[in-house]
Amino acid sequence: MPSFIITDIGSTTTKALYLTKRSGFYRLAARAEAPTTVEAPYEDVAIGVRNALEKLGKEAQKQFLSENEGELISSEHEYYSSSSAGGGLQVLVIGLFSKITAVSAQKAALGAGAILIDVISNDDNRSLYERVDIVRRARPDMILLTGGFDEGDINFVTEFADIINSANPLPRFGDKLKLPVIYAGNIRARELIEDTLRDEFNLHIVENLRPTIDKEELGPARKAIHDLFLSHVMQQAPGYSTISNAVSAPIMPTPLAFGHIISELSKEEQVDILAVDIGGATTDIFSSINDEFNRTVSANLGMSYSIANVMQSSGLENIKKWLPFEIDDIVLENIIGDKMLNPTELPANEMGLMIEQAIAREALRLSLDHHKSLIRELPKDTKAGSIGLIKEPEAISDWDHTDTLVDMMRMGLLIGSGGVLSHAPKRNQTAMMMIDAFRPVGVTRLAVDSVFMMPHLGVLAQRYPKVALQVLVDDCFVPLGTIISGTGSVKIGQKAARIEGHINNRKIQFDIFRGNIRVLPISRNQIGHVKIIPEEGMDFGNGNGRAVETPITGGETGLIFDLRFGCDQRISPDIVKEWMISTGCFSSEEIDNARRQARERSRNNKN
C-alpha cells in the first residue's frame, strides 16, 4: 500500500499530514502547516497547499511535490483533502414549519458538512419583504428548499419558489453561473417547482426528506448537497480545480470528514459516540447514535469571537459556579469583553485559565442542549391510516413532546477537540470540562484529539477505513480514561455503590458516596474489570439497584467515579476547590493564586 499525504484546507490554516508504514502499521510520520491562500492577494488555495507540502517535505526529508508540470503530488503518494476554506459550504435552508420540515432540512444540510446561512420557515415571524431580502442578499453556495408531507399542502413551497425566482439570488462563486437549488419537498409540487425554477437556477429534485410525520429520508438531500459541493462549489472556488485533479478521492467538507471518521469508529466499536469541536466562533456537536450520524452547529457559541454570546446565553451565575473563587460580575464581564476584543490572547494567569475553562463548560453545555433539541424522536401518527395526510401545524404539538435521541446513559465514548480542550495545560482539565458539561451516566470512555487529525482521517476513510481507524487510535486520540457515574434518589453523603474488581491484577474494593468525585490514576496502558453494586435507588446503566460489570481502560486522567450531580448539591467556591484538587486539575497553591488574583482585580476595579 502507498503512503498518504492528507491536507485540511481551513479558513486560515492549511494543515498537512504524512502517513507511512512502519513495522507493519501506518503511523503519523510528519505534519506541517501554512497559511491558507483563498483570499486576495493570492486567491488560489493551491498556493497554500504547496507551501504546506513543501514544509512537510522538509520535516519528513522527502519530496512530496511533483516535478511534472501540471501535477501537484509525486506519483508515489496518494493525496486526500478536506476543506472549509472560504467560509466552508454555505447553504440557505427553507422549510415549511420550524419544528418539522425545517428541522429535517437543517439536519440534512448540517450532516452534509454545511454552514447554515439562515433557516427560513412559514412560522418564523418574518415578513414577506424580509424573506425576499434575505434570499436576495444571501449569496449561498446553494439553496435547500423543502416543505410539506407528500400528501400535504403544496402552497408554501410553490409560493417560496416564486420568492426565490423573483429575488434572483446569486451564487457565492461564479456570478455568471446558475445558483444550485435542491428541492426535497412534497412530491406533488415537483412539476410546479420545475416550471418555476428550471430556467434561472441549477435545479435538482430529490426525494422528500420528510415524506410523512413519522419518517425522515435525509440521505438523498445530503448526497445532492455533497455532489453539488464537488461539482459546483469546488470547481468555482479559486484554485480548487488544482486540488480536485490531484486527490485520490473526492474532497470533503471538513465537518463532514470529521463526522465520517466518527461514524466509522462507532461501527467498528459498536458504541454510540458523542464528539465536540469547540472553536472561537462556533461549537460543532457530532453524534453517531444507532448507526445514524448527526451534526449540529451552535453558531455564536465559541471561546473568542463569540465568547460574549456564551456569557449572555448561560448567565454569569452559571459561569461563576465553576470557579473556586468569588469574583465581581463587572470584573468577569470585563474579562470576557477583553477576550472578545483580543481573540488570540491566551490566559495570563491561573485566574484567567479557570475563567476560560468555566466558560468552556457552559459553551459545551449549551451546544449539547441545542444538539439534543434537534436530534429527537419523530412524532408518531396516532390516527390509524392517516400517515401522510396530517397537516404540519397539527404535528407541532406532537413534536414538542418527543424525547431526544441523545441518551447520555448510552454513550460509550466522548471525544473532545478544539483549542480549549486539546491544548489545556493538564489532560485532567480537559476530562473535567467534558464531564461537567456533558454529564455522562453509566460507563463512558473519554478521549481528546490533540492534533486535530480527525478531518484528515475522515477523508482517508473513504478509501482506507481500516488504516484511518488504526492511525486514529495510535496517533490521534489521547485516551483520558473511563468515567463511571450513576443517577438516582440516594441523598448527598450516603453510600451510592460498592466497587469491586481489579486493575492490572491489583484488587480494588471500596464504597462511593453521593455528591463525591474520586479519581484512581490508571495509565493508558493499564486495563481492568470492575463490578458496580448500586444501592437501592441508584442506576449505573443497568436499571435501579442492578449491578454492572464492565471492563475499563486507563488514560491520562484515569478511572473517575462521579456522583456529584442530580442530587441538589449547592455548589460553592470551596466545593469547586475540593473538586479541582481531588481530580488533579489544579493544586491548592494554584487555586490560592487565582483567589488572590481575583481579589486584586476586584479591588483595582473599585478603585
DRENFIKOL-90116 format. One record per residue (C-alpha): residue in three letters; x, y, z. Coordinates in nm, 2 decimals, padded with zeros to 4 digits. Each point is the difference from the previous one (the first is absolute). Example, Ala and Ser with C-alpha at 12.3 -4.5 7.8 and 13.67 -1.06 7.14 Angstrom:
<pts>
PT ala 01.23 -00.45 00.78
PT ser 00.14 00.34 -00.07
</pts>
This chain:
<pts>
PT met 00.00 00.00 00.00
PT pro 00.12 00.36 -00.07
PT ser 00.08 00.27 00.25
PT phe -00.25 00.28 00.04
PT ile 00.00 00.38 -00.01
PT ile -00.31 00.16 00.15
PT thr -00.08 00.37 00.03
PT asp -00.28 00.18 00.17
PT ile -00.04 00.34 -00.16
PT gly -00.14 00.21 00.28
PT ser -00.13 00.36 -00.01
PT thr 00.34 00.13 00.13
PT thr 00.24 -00.29 00.01
PT thr 00.07 -00.30 -00.23
PT lys 00.11 -00.30 00.20
PT ala 00.19 -00.28 -00.17
PT leu 00.08 -00.35 00.12
PT tyr 00.22 -00.28 -00.12
PT leu -00.09 -00.36 00.08
PT thr 00.23 -00.29 -00.08
PT lys 00.04 -00.36 00.10
PT arg 00.24 -00.09 00.28
PT ser 00.04 -00.35 00.14
PT gly -00.32 -00.11 -00.17
PT phe -00.22 00.29 00.12
PT tyr -00.08 00.34 -00.14
PT arg 00.12 00.29 00.22
PT leu 00.01 00.37 -00.01
PT ala 00.35 00.08 -00.13
PT ala -00.01 00.38 -00.04
PT arg -00.24 00.29 00.02
PT ala 00.03 00.36 -00.12
PT glu -00.22 00.30 -00.06
PT ala -00.01 00.33 -00.20
PT pro -00.24 00.29 -00.04
PT thr -00.30 -00.07 -00.22
PT thr 00.01 00.21 -00.32
PT val -00.37 00.02 -00.10
PT glu -00.03 00.38 00.02
PT ala 00.18 00.30 -00.17
PT pro 00.27 00.05 -00.09
PT tyr 00.06 -00.37 -00.07
PT glu -00.36 -00.13 -00.07
PT asp 00.13 -00.35 -00.06
PT val -00.02 -00.27 00.26
PT ala 00.26 -00.21 -00.18
PT ile 00.27 00.25 00.10
PT gly -00.07 -00.06 00.37
PT val -00.01 -00.38 -00.06
PT arg 00.34 00.01 -00.18
PT asn 00.15 00.20 00.28
PT ala -00.13 -00.25 00.26
PT leu 00.13 -00.29 -00.21
PT glu 00.34 00.16 -00.04
PT lys 00.03 00.03 00.38
PT leu -00.13 -00.35 00.04
PT gly 00.27 -00.13 -00.23
PT lys 00.27 00.18 00.19
PT glu -00.14 -00.15 00.33
PT ala -00.01 -00.36 -00.15
PT gln 00.32 00.05 -00.21
PT lys -00.20 -00.10 -00.32
PT gln -00.12 00.16 -00.32
PT phe -00.38 00.01 -00.01
PT leu -00.05 00.26 -00.27
PT ser 00.00 -00.14 -00.36
PT glu 00.27 00.12 -00.23
PT asn -00.23 -00.05 -00.30
PT glu -00.17 00.32 -00.12
PT gly -00.38 -00.01 00.06
PT glu 00.03 -00.26 00.28
PT leu -00.01 00.08 00.38
PT ile 00.10 -00.31 00.18
PT ser 00.28 -00.25 -00.08
PT ser -00.15 -00.32 -00.14
PT glu 00.14 -00.22 00.27
PT his -00.24 00.14 00.25
PT glu -00.38 00.01 00.02
PT tyr -00.15 00.34 00.08
PT tyr -00.32 00.08 00.18
PT ser -00.15 00.33 00.13
PT ser -00.29 00.15 00.19
PT ser -00.08 00.37 00.00
PT ser -00.18 00.28 00.18
PT ala 00.18 00.28 -00.17
PT gly -00.19 00.31 -00.12
PT gly -00.26 -00.05 00.27
PT gly -00.07 -00.36 -00.07
PT leu -00.31 -00.14 -00.18
PT gln -00.28 00.27 00.05
PT val -00.36 -00.10 -00.04
PT leu -00.33 00.19 00.04
PT val -00.26 -00.23 00.14
PT ile -00.38 00.04 -00.06
PT gly -00.27 -00.21 00.17
PT leu -00.37 00.02 00.06
PT phe 00.00 00.00 00.39
PT ser 00.29 00.06 00.23
PT lys -00.06 -00.31 00.21
PT ile -00.08 -00.25 -00.28
PT thr 00.14 00.02 -00.35
PT ala 00.24 00.29 00.08
PT val 00.16 -00.21 00.27
PT ser 00.04 -00.30 -00.24
PT ala 00.14 00.24 -00.26
PT gln 00.26 00.13 00.25
PT lys 00.10 -00.35 00.09
PT ala 00.05 -00.09 -00.36
PT ala 00.21 00.31 -00.08
PT leu 00.21 -00.02 00.32
PT gly 00.05 -00.37 -00.05
PT ala 00.15 00.08 -00.34
PT gly 00.25 00.23 00.16
PT ala -00.17 00.33 -00.07
PT ile -00.01 00.33 00.18
PT leu -00.35 00.14 00.02
PT ile -00.03 00.36 -00.13
PT asp -00.36 00.01 00.12
PT val -00.30 -00.22 00.06
PT ile -00.33 00.14 -00.13
PT ser -00.34 -00.15 00.09
PT asn -00.36 00.10 -00.03
PT asp -00.02 00.06 00.38
PT asp 00.32 00.20 00.05
PT asn -00.19 00.33 00.05
PT arg 00.18 00.17 -00.28
PT ser -00.19 00.21 -00.26
PT leu -00.01 -00.09 -00.37
PT tyr 00.23 00.30 -00.07
PT glu 00.25 -00.12 00.26
PT arg 00.01 -00.35 -00.15
PT val 00.04 00.13 -00.36
PT asp 00.29 00.22 00.13
PT ile 00.17 -00.29 00.18
PT val -00.01 -00.21 -00.32
PT arg 00.12 00.28 -00.22
PT arg 00.30 00.09 00.22
PT ala 00.10 -00.35 00.12
PT arg 00.26 -00.09 -00.27
PT pro -00.01 -00.37 00.10
PT asp 00.17 -00.29 -00.17
PT met -00.34 -00.16 -00.04
PT ile -00.36 00.01 00.13
PT leu -00.18 -00.30 00.15
PT leu -00.37 00.05 -00.05
PT thr -00.24 -00.24 00.18
PT gly -00.34 -00.01 00.17
PT gly -00.32 -00.20 00.02
PT phe -00.07 -00.37 00.05
PT asp -00.06 -00.18 -00.33
PT glu -00.37 00.01 00.04
PT gly -00.01 00.34 00.16
PT asp -00.03 00.36 -00.11
PT ile 00.22 00.13 -00.29
PT asn -00.08 00.37 00.03
PT phe 00.31 00.09 00.21
PT val 00.26 -00.16 -00.22
PT thr -00.15 00.13 -00.32
PT glu -00.03 00.35 00.14
PT phe 00.36 -00.01 00.12
PT ala 00.12 -00.12 -00.34
PT asp -00.16 00.32 -00.13
PT ile 00.19 00.20 00.27
PT ile 00.33 -00.16 -00.10
PT asn -00.07 00.07 -00.36
PT ser -00.09 00.37 00.06
PT ala 00.29 00.06 00.24
PT asn 00.24 -00.14 -00.25
PT pro 00.28 -00.08 00.25
PT leu 00.36 -00.04 -00.13
PT pro 00.24 -00.28 00.09
PT arg 00.30 00.07 00.22
PT phe 00.24 -00.10 -00.27
PT gly -00.05 00.04 -00.38
PT asp -00.25 00.29 -00.05
PT lys -00.07 -00.12 -00.36
PT leu -00.10 -00.35 00.12
PT lys -00.34 -00.11 00.10
PT leu -00.05 -00.04 00.38
PT pro -00.06 -00.36 00.10
PT val -00.34 -00.06 00.16
PT ile -00.08 -00.34 00.15
PT tyr -00.37 -00.08 00.03
PT ala -00.08 -00.27 00.26
PT gly -00.36 00.07 00.09
PT asn -00.35 -00.11 -00.08
PT ile 00.01 -00.22 -00.31
PT arg -00.33 00.14 -00.12
PT ala 00.16 00.34 -00.05
PT arg 00.29 -00.12 -00.22
PT glu -00.15 00.10 -00.33
PT leu -00.08 00.35 00.12
PT ile 00.34 00.04 00.16
PT glu 00.17 -00.11 -00.33
PT asp -00.21 00.24 -00.20
PT thr 00.09 00.29 00.23
PT leu 00.37 -00.06 00.06
PT arg 00.15 -00.21 -00.28
PT asp 00.08 00.29 -00.24
PT glu 00.19 00.23 00.24
PT phe 00.14 -00.25 00.25
PT asn 00.20 -00.32 00.00
PT leu -00.29 -00.20 00.14
PT his 00.04 -00.35 00.15
PT ile -00.31 -00.19 00.12
PT val 00.05 -00.28 00.25
PT glu -00.22 -00.21 00.23
PT asn -00.21 00.19 00.26
PT leu 00.22 00.00 00.32
PT arg -00.32 00.00 00.21
PT pro -00.26 -00.20 -00.19
PT thr -00.21 -00.07 00.31
PT ile -00.02 00.11 00.35
PT asp 00.18 -00.31 00.13
PT lys 00.26 -00.04 -00.27
PT glu 00.32 00.18 -00.10
PT glu 00.19 -00.07 -00.32
PT leu 00.31 00.22 00.03
PT gly 00.24 -00.20 -00.22
PT pro -00.10 00.12 -00.34
PT ala 00.01 00.37 00.10
PT arg 00.34 -00.05 00.17
PT lys 00.14 -00.17 -00.31
PT ala -00.13 00.28 -00.22
PT ile 00.16 00.26 00.22
PT his 00.34 -00.18 00.00
PT asp -00.01 -00.07 -00.37
PT leu -00.07 00.37 -00.07
PT phe 00.28 00.10 00.24
PT leu 00.24 -00.20 -00.22
PT ser -00.14 00.09 -00.34
PT his -00.10 00.36 00.05
PT val 00.17 00.15 00.31
PT met 00.34 -00.17 -00.03
PT gln 00.03 00.07 -00.37
PT gln -00.08 00.37 00.04
PT ala 00.20 00.08 00.31
PT pro 00.34 00.14 -00.08
PT gly 00.27 -00.26 -00.04
PT tyr -00.22 -00.30 00.09
PT ser 00.02 -00.15 -00.35
PT thr 00.37 -00.07 00.06
PT ile -00.08 -00.18 00.33
PT ser -00.29 -00.19 -00.16
PT asn 00.21 -00.13 -00.28
PT ala 00.27 -00.13 00.25
PT val -00.21 -00.18 00.26
PT ser -00.06 -00.38 00.01
PT ala -00.35 00.04 00.14
PT pro -00.25 00.29 00.00
PT ile 00.08 00.31 00.21
PT met -00.23 00.00 00.31
PT pro -00.13 00.30 00.20
PT thr 00.21 00.00 00.32
PT pro -00.31 -00.06 00.23
PT leu -00.11 -00.29 -00.22
PT ala 00.34 -00.16 00.02
PT phe 00.01 00.05 00.38
PT gly -00.34 -00.17 00.02
PT his 00.09 -00.28 -00.24
PT ile 00.29 -00.13 00.21
PT ile -00.23 00.01 00.31
PT ser -00.26 -00.21 -00.19
PT glu 00.27 -00.25 -00.10
PT leu 00.12 -00.02 00.36
PT ser -00.35 -00.05 00.13
PT lys -00.06 -00.29 -00.24
PT glu 00.34 -00.15 00.08
PT glu -00.04 00.01 00.38
PT gln -00.38 -00.04 00.00
PT val -00.06 00.29 00.24
PT asp -00.19 00.32 -00.02
PT ile 00.25 00.30 -00.02
PT leu -00.03 00.37 00.09
PT ala 00.27 00.23 -00.13
PT val 00.05 00.38 00.03
PT asp 00.22 00.25 -00.19
PT ile 00.00 00.33 00.19
PT gly 00.14 00.29 -00.19
PT gly 00.03 00.38 00.04
PT ala -00.33 00.08 -00.16
PT thr -00.21 -00.32 -00.01
PT thr -00.03 -00.34 00.16
PT asp -00.08 -00.31 -00.20
PT ile -00.15 -00.31 00.16
PT phe 00.01 -00.33 -00.18
PT ser -00.17 -00.32 00.10
PT ser -00.03 -00.35 -00.13
PT ile -00.31 -00.16 00.15
PT asn -00.13 -00.34 -00.11
PT asp 00.23 00.04 -00.31
PT glu -00.16 00.33 -00.09
PT phe 00.23 00.30 -00.04
PT asn -00.11 00.34 00.13
PT arg 00.16 00.34 00.01
PT thr -00.10 00.34 00.14
PT val 00.17 00.33 00.00
PT ser -00.05 00.24 00.28
PT ala 00.07 00.33 -00.16
PT asn 00.12 00.27 00.23
PT leu 00.11 -00.24 00.27
PT gly 00.38 00.01 00.00
PT met 00.30 00.09 00.20
PT ser 00.12 00.32 -00.16
PT tyr -00.21 00.19 -00.26
PT ser -00.33 -00.11 00.15
PT ile 00.11 -00.04 00.36
PT ala -00.24 00.28 00.11
PT asn -00.29 -00.19 -00.15
PT val 00.09 -00.29 00.23
PT met -00.02 00.24 00.29
PT gln -00.33 00.13 -00.11
PT ser -00.16 -00.34 -00.07
PT ser 00.12 -00.17 00.32
PT gly 00.00 00.29 00.24
PT leu 00.28 00.11 00.23
PT glu -00.12 -00.22 00.29
PT asn 00.04 -00.32 -00.21
PT ile 00.36 00.10 -00.09
PT lys 00.08 00.10 00.36
PT lys -00.12 -00.33 00.14
PT trp 00.31 -00.17 -00.16
PT leu 00.25 00.23 00.17
PT pro 00.18 -00.07 00.33
PT phe -00.01 00.37 00.09
PT glu -00.24 00.29 00.03
PT ile 00.02 00.27 -00.27
PT asp -00.21 00.31 -00.07
PT asp -00.24 -00.01 -00.29
PT ile 00.15 00.31 -00.16
PT val 00.35 -00.14 00.02
PT leu -00.11 -00.32 -00.16
PT glu -00.18 00.19 -00.28
PT asn 00.31 00.20 -00.06
PT ile 00.22 -00.30 -00.03
PT ile -00.24 -00.16 -00.25
PT gly -00.02 00.32 -00.19
PT asp 00.37 00.02 -00.02
PT lys 00.02 -00.35 -00.15
PT met -00.26 00.09 -00.26
PT leu 00.20 00.30 -00.11
PT asn 00.34 -00.18 00.01
PT pro -00.10 -00.35 -00.11
PT thr 00.35 -00.14 -00.04
PT glu 00.12 00.08 00.35
PT leu 00.05 -00.29 00.24
PT pro -00.07 00.01 00.37
PT ala 00.27 00.19 00.18
PT asn -00.03 -00.17 00.35
PT glu -00.19 -00.27 00.20
PT met -00.31 00.22 00.04
PT gly -00.03 00.06 -00.38
PT leu 00.05 -00.37 -00.07
PT met -00.27 -00.11 00.24
PT ile -00.24 00.26 -00.14
PT glu 00.07 -00.12 -00.35
PT gln -00.07 -00.36 00.09
PT ala -00.32 00.10 00.19
PT ile -00.13 00.18 -00.31
PT ala 00.10 -00.31 -00.21
PT arg -00.22 -00.22 00.22
PT glu -00.30 00.23 -00.06
PT ala 00.07 00.02 -00.38
PT leu 00.01 -00.38 -00.01
PT arg -00.31 -00.04 00.21
PT leu -00.20 00.24 -00.21
PT ser 00.12 -00.16 -00.32
PT leu -00.10 -00.34 00.12
PT asp -00.35 00.14 00.09
PT his -00.03 00.12 -00.35
PT his 00.11 -00.34 -00.14
PT lys -00.26 -00.17 00.22
PT ser -00.27 00.23 -00.11
PT leu 00.04 -00.09 -00.37
PT ile 00.09 -00.37 00.03
PT arg -00.33 -00.12 00.12
PT glu -00.24 -00.29 -00.05
PT leu -00.25 00.07 -00.28
PT pro -00.36 00.05 00.10
PT lys -00.23 -00.30 -00.05
PT asp -00.32 00.03 -00.20
PT thr -00.26 -00.13 00.25
PT lys -00.27 00.01 -00.26
PT ala -00.01 -00.34 -00.17
PT gly 00.03 00.02 -00.38
PT ser 00.05 00.37 -00.01
PT ile 00.38 00.02 -00.03
PT gly 00.09 00.25 -00.27
PT leu -00.34 00.17 00.03
PT ile 00.07 00.19 00.32
PT lys 00.08 00.37 -00.04
PT glu 00.33 00.13 00.15
PT pro -00.17 00.25 00.24
PT glu -00.18 -00.30 00.16
PT ala 00.33 -00.17 00.05
PT ile 00.18 00.28 00.18
PT ser -00.15 -00.08 00.34
PT asp 00.10 -00.37 -00.05
PT trp 00.36 00.11 -00.08
PT asp 00.02 00.21 00.32
PT his -00.06 -00.31 00.21
PT thr 00.24 -00.25 -00.17
PT asp 00.32 -00.10 00.18
PT thr 00.35 00.07 -00.11
PT leu 00.19 -00.29 -00.15
PT val 00.32 00.11 00.18
PT asp 00.01 -00.22 00.30
PT met 00.31 00.05 00.21
PT met -00.06 -00.34 00.17
PT arg 00.06 -00.16 -00.34
PT met 00.31 00.20 -00.10
PT gly 00.30 -00.23 00.00
PT leu 00.26 00.26 -00.10
PT leu 00.03 00.38 00.03
PT ile 00.26 00.17 -00.22
PT gly 00.12 00.36 00.04
PT ser 00.17 00.22 -00.26
PT gly 00.08 00.37 -00.03
PT gly 00.25 00.23 00.16
PT val -00.14 00.03 00.36
PT leu -00.03 -00.38 00.02
PT ser 00.30 -00.12 -00.21
PT his 00.25 00.25 00.15
PT ala -00.10 00.01 00.36
PT pro 00.31 00.01 00.22
PT lys -00.11 -00.33 00.17
PT arg -00.19 -00.28 -00.15
PT asn -00.20 -00.03 00.32
PT gln -00.14 00.35 -00.07
PT thr -00.12 -00.12 -00.34
PT ala -00.17 -00.30 00.15
PT met -00.18 00.21 00.26
PT met -00.12 00.26 -00.25
PT met -00.16 -00.27 -00.20
PT ile -00.14 -00.18 00.30
PT asp -00.15 00.31 00.16
PT ala -00.15 00.12 -00.33
PT phe -00.14 -00.34 -00.13
PT arg -00.06 -00.18 00.33
PT pro 00.03 -00.36 -00.13
PT val -00.18 -00.28 00.18
PT gly 00.10 -00.36 00.02
PT val 00.34 -00.11 -00.13
PT thr 00.16 00.24 -00.26
PT arg 00.34 00.03 -00.14
PT leu 00.16 00.34 -00.06
PT ala 00.25 00.11 -00.27
PT val 00.13 00.32 -00.16
PT asp 00.13 00.07 -00.35
PT ser 00.32 00.17 00.10
PT val 00.12 00.10 -00.35
PT phe -00.32 00.04 -00.19
PT met 00.05 -00.30 -00.23
PT met -00.36 -00.12 -00.02
PT pro -00.10 00.18 -00.32
PT his 00.32 -00.13 -00.17
PT leu -00.09 -00.36 00.11
PT gly -00.36 00.04 -00.10
PT val 00.08 00.08 -00.36
PT leu 00.26 -00.28 -00.01
PT ala -00.27 -00.24 00.13
PT gln -00.19 00.04 -00.33
PT arg 00.25 -00.24 -00.15
PT tyr 00.19 -00.15 00.30
PT pro -00.22 -00.02 00.31
PT lys 00.21 -00.25 00.18
PT val 00.32 00.20 -00.04
PT ala -00.18 00.32 00.11
PT leu -00.14 -00.17 00.31
PT gln 00.34 -00.15 00.09
PT val 00.17 00.34 -00.03
PT leu -00.29 00.16 00.19
PT val 00.07 -00.23 00.30
PT asp 00.37 00.00 -00.01
PT asp 00.09 00.36 -00.09
PT cys -00.30 00.22 00.02
PT phe -00.19 -00.08 00.32
PT val 00.13 00.07 00.34
PT pro -00.20 -00.23 00.23
PT leu -00.10 00.18 00.31
PT gly -00.15 -00.30 00.19
PT thr -00.34 -00.13 00.10
PT ile -00.27 00.17 00.20
PT ile -00.26 -00.19 00.20
PT ser -00.30 00.19 00.11
PT gly -00.35 -00.08 00.13
PT thr -00.33 00.17 00.05
PT gly -00.27 -00.05 00.26
PT ser -00.17 00.10 00.32
PT val 00.28 -00.06 00.26
PT lys 00.08 00.31 00.19
PT ile 00.32 00.20 00.04
PT gly 00.26 -00.18 00.22
PT gln -00.18 -00.34 -00.01
PT lys 00.16 -00.31 -00.15
PT ala -00.09 -00.03 -00.37
PT ala 00.18 -00.32 -00.10
PT arg 00.27 -00.25 00.08
PT ile 00.29 -00.04 -00.24
PT glu 00.17 -00.33 -00.04
PT gly 00.25 -00.11 -00.26
PT his 00.36 00.00 -00.11
PT ile 00.24 00.22 -00.19
PT asn 00.31 -00.17 -00.15
PT asn -00.06 -00.29 00.24
PT arg -00.02 00.25 00.30
PT lys -00.32 -00.05 00.20
PT ile -00.21 00.30 00.07
PT gln -00.30 00.02 00.24
PT phe -00.16 00.32 00.14
PT asp -00.33 00.19 00.03
PT ile -00.09 00.31 -00.19
PT phe -00.23 00.27 00.14
PT arg -00.26 00.24 -00.15
PT gly 00.13 00.35 -00.05
PT asn 00.36 -00.11 -00.03
PT ile 00.25 -00.04 -00.29
PT arg 00.30 -00.24 00.03
PT val 00.29 -00.07 -00.25
PT leu 00.22 -00.31 -00.01
PT pro 00.31 00.07 -00.20
PT ile 00.01 -00.27 -00.27
PT ser 00.24 00.04 -00.29
PT arg -00.11 -00.04 -00.36
PT asn 00.17 -00.34 -00.03
PT gln -00.18 -00.14 00.30
PT ile -00.32 -00.20 -00.01
PT gly -00.24 -00.14 00.26
PT his -00.34 -00.12 00.08
PT val -00.24 00.13 00.26
PT lys -00.34 -00.09 00.14
PT ile -00.23 00.28 00.11
PT ile -00.25 -00.11 00.27
PT pro -00.25 00.29 00.04
PT glu -00.21 00.08 00.30
PT glu -00.37 -00.01 -00.05
PT gly -00.11 00.32 -00.18
PT met 00.32 00.03 -00.21
PT asp 00.05 -00.09 -00.37
PT phe 00.34 -00.04 -00.16
PT gly -00.13 -00.11 -00.34
PT asn -00.17 -00.33 00.07
PT gly -00.31 00.11 00.19
PT asn -00.09 00.10 00.36
PT gly 00.22 -00.19 00.25
PT arg 00.13 -00.24 -00.27
PT ala 00.38 -00.08 -00.01
PT val 00.21 00.10 -00.30
PT glu 00.32 -00.19 -00.10
PT thr 00.22 00.16 -00.25
PT pro 00.36 00.00 -00.13
PT ile 00.18 00.33 00.05
PT thr 00.30 00.17 -00.17
PT gly 00.22 00.27 00.14
PT gly 00.12 00.32 -00.14
PT glu 00.16 00.33 00.08
PT thr -00.25 00.07 00.28
PT gly -00.09 -00.36 00.10
PT leu -00.31 -00.16 00.14
PT ile -00.25 00.26 00.12
PT phe -00.30 -00.06 00.23
PT asp -00.23 00.30 -00.02
PT leu -00.31 00.03 00.21
PT arg -00.02 00.38 00.04
PT phe -00.30 00.08 -00.21
PT gly -00.38 -00.05 00.02
PT cys -00.02 00.01 00.38
PT asp -00.07 00.37 00.07
PT gln 00.36 00.07 00.12
PT arg 00.07 00.37 00.06
PT ile 00.32 00.09 -00.19
PT ser 00.22 00.25 00.18
PT pro 00.36 00.12 -00.08
PT asp 00.13 -00.23 00.28
PT ile -00.17 -00.30 -00.15
PT val 00.13 00.08 -00.34
PT lys 00.35 00.03 00.15
PT glu -00.04 -00.35 00.15
PT trp -00.11 -00.14 -00.33
PT met 00.30 00.16 -00.19
PT ile 00.25 -00.13 00.25
PT ser -00.15 -00.35 00.03
PT thr 00.00 -00.04 -00.39
PT gly 00.35 00.14 -00.04
PT cys -00.12 00.30 -00.21
PT phe 00.17 00.26 00.22
PT ser 00.21 00.00 00.31
PT ser -00.09 00.17 00.32
PT glu 00.27 00.25 -00.07
PT glu -00.13 00.08 -00.35
PT ile -00.35 00.05 00.14
PT asp 00.13 00.23 00.27
PT asn 00.18 00.20 -00.26
PT ala -00.32 00.03 -00.21
PT arg -00.19 00.12 00.31
PT arg 00.26 00.27 00.07
PT gln 00.00 00.11 -00.37
PT ala -00.39 00.02 00.01
PT arg 00.01 00.21 00.32
PT glu 00.27 00.24 -00.15
PT arg -00.20 00.03 -00.32
PT ser -00.32 00.08 00.19
PT arg 00.18 00.25 00.22
PT asn 00.16 00.18 -00.30
PT asn -00.34 00.02 -00.17
PT lys -00.15 00.17 00.31
PT asn 00.29 00.25 00.01
</pts>
